[in-house]
Amino acid sequence: MVEKDRIQQVRLLPLLKKLFQEFFCYKKLFNNTDFVIDKYKDLTREEFEQAYKTTKIKAKVSPINEVITTFMVLLVVFIGGYQILVTKKITSGDLISFVTAFRTYAPTFKETD
């Protein structure tokens, strides 16, 4: 009986050894999750900071863009009005055609932001 138990122990020993190796391998894998989570948090923080910087720059540039656009429209209206009323070089239809043609291209300039 003792000999039979000894033979079973000898047979089970490689299986138990393999089982413990697998267990410790999985333990190492799951112990690594804190490292992976920290790395993910770092990458996410870096991505957030970059997006935040980009948003801040866009927020600063957008009002400047709007002011420049407004002055450009006023400039076209004043110069066009001057050319229609004072110098009579163009007609009001020419000015309307110019503004309409410009407006067809203006949305493409806005979409590049």
C-alpha positions in Angstrom: 0.0 0.0 0.0 2.8 2.4 0.9 4.5 1.5 -2.4 1.3 2.2 -4.3 0.9 5.6 -2.7 4.5 6.3 -3.5 4.0 5.5 -7.2 0.9 7.8 -7.3 2.9 10.6 -5.6 5.7 10.2 -8.2 3.1 10.3 -11.0 1.3 13.4 -9.5 4.6 15.3 -8.8 5.1 16.5 -12.4 1.5 17.5 -12.7 1.6 19.4 -9.5 4.8 21.0 -10.5 3.2 22.1 -13.8 0.1 23.3 -12.0 2.2 25.5 -9.6 4.2 26.9 -12.5 1.0 27.8 -14.2 -0.4 29.4 -11.1 2.7 31.5 -10.5 2.7 32.5 -14.1 -0.9 33.8 -13.9 -0.1 35.4 -10.6 2.7 37.3 -12.3 0.3 38.3 -15.1 -2.3 39.6 -12.7 0.2 41.3 -10.5 1.2 43.3 -13.5 -2.2 44.9 -13.8 -1.3 47.8 -11.5 1.7 48.6 -13.8 -0.5 48.5 -16.9 -3.2 50.6 -15.2 -0.6 53.2 -14.2 0.8 53.3 -17.7 -2.7 53.7 -19.1 -3.4 56.6 -16.7 -0.1 58.2 -17.7 -0.8 58.0 -21.4 -4.4 59.2 -20.9 -3.1 62.1 -18.8 -0.6 63.1 -21.6 -3.3 62.8 -24.2 -5.6 65.0 -22.1 -2.9 67.6 -21.5 -2.2 67.8 -25.3 -5.9 68.1 -26.1 -6.2 70.8 -23.4 -3.3 72.8 -24.8 -4.7 72.6 -28.3 -8.1 73.7 -27.1 -6.6 76.6 -25.3 -4.8 77.7 -28.4 -7.9 77.4 -30.5 -9.9 79.4 -27.9 -7.3 82.2 -28.1 -7.1 82.2 -31.9 -10.9 82.0 -32.7 -11.8 85.5 -31.5 -8.8 87.0 -33.4 -10.0 85.1 -36.5 -13.5 86.5 -36.1 -12.3 90.1 -35.6 -10.1 89.8 -38.8 -13.0 88.3 -40.7 -15.3 91.1 -39.6 -12.8 93.8 -40.6 -12.4 92.1 -44.0 -16.2 92.2 -44.6 -16.3 95.8 -43.6 -13.4 96.6 -45.8 -15.2 95.0 -48.8 -18.4 96.8 -48.0 -16.7 100.2 -47.7 -14.5 99.9 -50.7 -17.3 98.4 -52.8 -19.7 101.2 -51.6 -17.1 103.8 -52.4 -16.6 102.4 -55.9 -20.3 102.3 -56.5 -21.3 105.7 -55.1 -18.3 107.9 -55.6 -16.1 106.6 -58.5 -18.9 104.7 -60.3 -16.4 102.1 -61.5 -18.6 99.2 -60.6 -22.3 98.6 -60.2 -24.1 97.3 -57.2 -24.6 94.0 -59.2 -20.9 93.6 -59.5 -20.4 94.0 -55.8 -23.2 91.5 -55.0 -21.6 89.1 -57.5 -18.2 89.5 -55.8 -19.6 89.0 -52.3 -21.6 85.9 -53.5 -18.5 84.4 -55.2 -16.5 85.1 -52.1 -19.1 83.5 -49.8 -19.0 80.3 -51.9 -15.3 79.9 -51.0 -15.5 81.2 -47.4 -17.0 78.0 -45.9 -14.1 76.0 -47.2 -11.7 78.4 -45.4 -13.6 77.8 -42.1 -13.7 74.0 -42.4 -9.9 73.8 -42.5 -9.8 74.6 -38.7 
